[in-house]
Amino acid sequence: MSDLEKLKQLSLVEKIHTEMNNYQEPCNKDLAEFFIHLAKESSNLEGFSSALKENEADYPTGLVSKLYLIIKTMMPPKAEPKRPTSPVSNDRLRGKRERSPTRESTDKDKERNYAHRDRERERDGAMERDRERERDRGRDGDRERDRE
């Protein structure tokens, strides 16, 4: 387990410990680690709740659901086993890669973004010209008034 995973595990244990204390239930860090272990073994909330009841840990439903949610949210993800590479992927690594459809769609997206950016620039330029005209109108009116 890497240092980061250990830190995440300690943070999770502390969070469970704090949550139990918030519900005014006595808890120590070993009990928090036991809850984490049961949640990892359970595939859903009902399984977690039944595992707690089997171990004679009778807690309010709200607390159990909150603990399960916290554990599943904060639990460090399991490292997926590395799959053996296929000959096709080795060819791709050597540079014999074909152009993928996702890359083509990315090019189309870039073109759309460029067109959108150009339209925005044109619109901004037109707005700037309108502002300048309005400013100049006021200035021209001042000139005529000053001449009189």
C-alpha positions as CSV (number, residue, x, y, z in Angstrom):
1,M,0.0,0.0,0.0
2,S,1.5,3.3,-1.0
3,D,1.8,6.3,1.3
4,L,-1.1,8.1,-0.4
5,E,-3.4,5.1,0.0
6,K,-2.4,4.8,3.7
7,L,-3.2,8.4,4.2
8,K,-6.6,8.0,2.5
9,Q,-7.3,5.0,4.8
10,L,-6.3,6.9,7.9
11,S,-8.5,9.8,6.8
12,L,-11.4,7.4,6.3
13,V,-10.9,5.8,9.7
14,E,-10.9,9.3,11.3
15,K,-14.1,10.3,9.4
16,I,-15.9,7.2,10.6
17,H,-14.7,7.8,14.2
18,T,-15.9,11.4,14.0
19,E,-19.3,10.4,12.6
20,M,-19.8,7.8,15.3
21,N,-19.0,10.4,17.9
22,N,-21.5,12.9,16.3
23,Y,-24.2,10.3,16.8
24,Q,-23.0,9.9,20.4
25,E,-22.1,6.3,19.9
26,P,-19.0,5.1,21.6
27,C,-16.3,4.3,19.0
28,N,-12.6,3.7,18.8
29,K,-10.4,3.4,15.7
30,D,-10.5,-0.4,15.8
31,L,-14.3,-0.3,15.6
32,A,-14.1,2.2,12.7
33,E,-11.7,-0.1,10.8
34,F,-14.1,-3.0,11.4
35,F,-16.9,-1.0,9.9
36,I,-14.7,-0.3,6.9
37,H,-13.9,-3.9,6.5
38,L,-17.6,-4.9,6.6
39,A,-18.5,-2.2,4.1
40,K,-15.7,-3.4,1.7
41,E,-17.1,-6.9,2.0
42,S,-20.7,-5.8,1.4
43,S,-22.0,-5.0,-2.1
44,N,-24.9,-2.8,-1.0
45,L,-26.3,-1.0,2.0
46,E,-28.6,-3.9,3.0
47,G,-25.6,-6.3,3.1
48,F,-23.7,-3.9,5.2
49,S,-26.6,-3.5,7.6
50,S,-27.2,-7.2,7.9
51,A,-23.4,-7.8,8.5
52,L,-23.6,-5.3,11.4
53,K,-26.6,-7.0,12.9
54,E,-24.9,-10.4,12.5
55,N,-22.0,-9.0,14.6
56,E,-24.4,-7.7,17.2
57,A,-23.8,-4.1,16.3
58,D,-27.3,-2.6,16.5
59,Y,-27.1,1.1,15.3
60,P,-29.7,3.5,14.0
61,T,-30.6,3.1,10.3
62,G,-29.6,6.7,9.6
63,L,-26.1,6.2,11.1
64,V,-25.6,2.9,9.2
65,S,-26.6,4.4,5.9
66,K,-24.4,7.5,6.5
67,L,-21.4,5.3,7.4
68,Y,-21.9,3.1,4.3
69,L,-22.1,6.2,2.1
70,I,-19.0,7.7,3.6
71,I,-17.0,4.5,3.3
72,K,-18.0,3.8,-0.3
73,T,-17.3,7.5,-1.2
74,M,-13.9,7.8,0.5
75,M,-12.6,4.3,0.2
76,P,-9.4,4.1,-1.9
77,P,-10.2,2.3,-5.2
78,K,-8.8,-1.2,-5.6
79,A,-6.0,-1.4,-8.0
80,E,-7.1,-3.2,-11.1
81,P,-4.8,-6.1,-12.2
82,K,-2.8,-5.3,-15.3
83,R,-4.0,-7.1,-18.3
84,P,-1.6,-8.7,-20.8
85,T,-1.1,-6.7,-23.9
86,S,-2.3,-8.0,-27.2
87,P,-0.2,-8.0,-30.4
88,V,-2.5,-5.3,-31.8
89,S,-1.7,-2.9,-28.9
90,N,2.0,-3.6,-29.3
91,D,1.7,-2.6,-33.0
92,R,0.0,0.6,-31.9
93,L,2.8,1.3,-29.5
94,R,5.4,1.0,-32.3
95,G,3.7,3.7,-34.2
96,K,1.6,1.6,-36.7
97,R,-1.5,3.1,-35.4
98,E,-4.5,3.9,-37.6
99,R,-6.5,7.0,-37.3
100,S,-9.3,6.3,-34.9
101,P,-12.9,7.6,-35.3
102,T,-12.6,9.4,-32.0
103,R,-9.7,11.3,-33.3
104,E,-11.7,12.3,-36.4
105,S,-14.5,13.5,-34.2
106,T,-11.9,15.5,-32.2
107,D,-10.8,17.2,-35.4
108,K,-14.4,18.1,-36.2
109,D,-14.9,19.4,-32.7
110,K,-11.8,21.6,-33.1
111,E,-13.2,23.0,-36.4
112,R,-16.5,23.8,-34.7
113,N,-14.7,25.5,-31.8
114,Y,-12.6,27.6,-34.3
115,A,-15.8,28.6,-36.2
116,H,-17.5,29.4,-32.9
117,R,-14.5,31.5,-31.8
118,D,-14.5,33.3,-35.1
119,R,-18.2,34.1,-34.8
120,E,-17.6,35.5,-31.3
121,R,-14.7,37.7,-32.5
122,E,-16.9,39.0,-35.3
123,R,-19.7,39.8,-32.9
124,D,-17.3,41.4,-30.4
125,G,-15.8,43.5,-33.3
126,A,-19.3,44.6,-34.3
127,M,-20.1,45.5,-30.8
128,E,-16.9,47.5,-30.5
129,R,-17.7,49.4,-33.7
130,D,-21.1,50.2,-32.4
131,R,-19.6,51.6,-29.2
132,E,-17.2,53.7,-31.2
133,R,-20.0,55.1,-33.3
134,E,-22.0,56.0,-30.3
135,R,-19.0,57.7,-28.7
136,D,-18.3,59.6,-31.9
137,R,-21.9,60.7,-32.2
138,G,-21.7,62.4,-28.9
139,R,-18.4,64.0,-29.7
140,D,-19.6,65.3,-33.1
141,G,-22.7,66.8,-31.3
142,D,-20.4,68.6,-28.9
143,R,-18.4,70.0,-31.8
144,E,-21.5,71.4,-33.5
145,R,-22.7,72.9,-30.3
146,D,-19.3,74.5,-29.6
147,R,-19.3,76.1,-33.1
148,E,-22.5,77.9,-32.5
